[in-house]
Amino acid sequence: MKAKGFEVFTDTAVLADILDMALIDTGRARKDADVTAVEKALLLLEANERFVPRARYAARIGIEFHGEIPVSFVEVERYNLGPLIWQDNVEAYGKENTAPVEEFGEGPHVVWRIATQPNTKAAAILLAASRREIADEEAARRDCAARSCLSLDPIELMTEWSQAPAFDIAMPALAYGNQVAAGEDDDDPSTADFEGQQSTALIALQLSAAAGLASVNETGVMWTAEPSQGFGPDKPFAEFAIDRNLGQDLGSEGILRIAPMDGDPGERWVRIAASGMDNGVPPALWSAEGELKPIPVEGEQ
């Protein structure tokens, strides 16, 4: 958690309380009883940062065993792509025909590091947390699951995806529901258009379930991934990238990269796409294996 430029939160109980106030009571002993490590990291970021409607989230998880107790280390990043989309609109339609940049989202690029472990009451008890901001120059150099973190290239062009059956796993009552972000500014009218969108934590959970990393059914959620001892804080075994509202219509799309584990021939990829709101339509799923081969954009060599 202690790394150059990171602010370490000395009282994690305060962070836990802020998140608890944003969660929904599902009747369990704790609101966050079924919230896994990746979900919790995303929710903690959203609960403590200004709402950004057009963004890319990246999350990487490694598990280190202390005896028989697994400690999960999650690094979760959020990149505000609103200013880049605003600039694209200005170039395409002119500044006079484009809404002010503020309406596209204001806020820094940020990265959080979260450490959790399970106990008998919850899937991911918060142990430590730290945060820092990322400058534009650094953000442009960082990698988010095989793309530049500031790239506006769509996920669908990252490779030739194989269509999979739609996500039809029965979900339990979740503690975070369909919400924009726990840190949403209620006094900001620009957030109204995004109310009711699926949480980034939900997209990550669906990706995990589709890839077999988490067991999800009507009674609850259980993280079932058991990576070998070769994975840890500096060597994640799973990496998520989630895009929100980067196109003309509202919507979320995400990918999950799973590093090769024992017996795997190579890395695996799962892709999910959901409409802007919870309209009851199951998210679409795709898969890929091995190194991604980007599809050339028409007119490019």
C-alpha positions, 0 to 999 in steps of 0.5 A: 500500500505504501508506494511513491505518491500514494496517500495511505488511509490510516483509518480504514474504518472511516472508509468502511463506514462511508461505503456502508452508508452507500450500500443497500440492506439485503437482510444479511448480517452485514450489508457487504457480506457477499461483496467480493474484493474486486467489487469492494475496490470499485465501490470504495473508489466510487464512494469517495470520488466525484462522479464521472459519467464517461470513464474507463475503469481498470482493476487488477487482482492478485491473491497472496496466501498467509497460511491458509488465509488468502489476502486479495490485493486489488489496484483499481483505476478510473480514467476520466475520458470526458474531456477527450470525448469533448475534444472529439466532438469539438473537432467533428461538430465545432465548439459552438455545437458542442456542450461545455466541457464541464458537462462531459465530466470533471475529475482527475484520473485516480488509482486506489490500492485495496487489500482485503481478506475474507472472514466468517462474516464477509467475503472481503474485509478491508485491511488497507487502502491508499490513493493517488492521482494520475497526470494525463501524461502518465495516464496516456502511457498506462495499459488497461487490458491491452489498450492505452488507458486513454484510448477511445478505440472500442472494445469490439475492435480489439480482436475477432470475438467469438459470440457466447450465450447471453449472461443468464445467471440468476443474480442474488439481491446485491448490496449496491443495486443499479446506481450511478455511483455512491459518490454522485453529486446530488446537486449536480443536474448533469448526473440525472441522465445517468441514474439507474445505470448498472454499477461498475461493480455489477459489470465486474461481478458478471464478468467474473461469473461468466469466466468461472472466477466467482460462483453466483446464484440466487442465494449469494456470491462466492469468489471461487478462483484459486490461483497458484502461489505464483500470483500476488500483489505484483503479479495479478491473475485477473485484469478488468477494463470497463468502459462507461458511456463512451459512445453516442448512447449510454452503455457499459462494456467490459473485458476480463483478462485471465492469466494462464493458471495451472494447466491453461494453454494461454490467457483467456478473455471474456467480454460483456456489453450491457445497455445503458439502463437495467431494462431486463435484457441479459448482457451480451457475452463474447470470448477470446483466447491468447494474444488479441489481434486488433481489427483494422479500422476501415481506411487504415493500413 
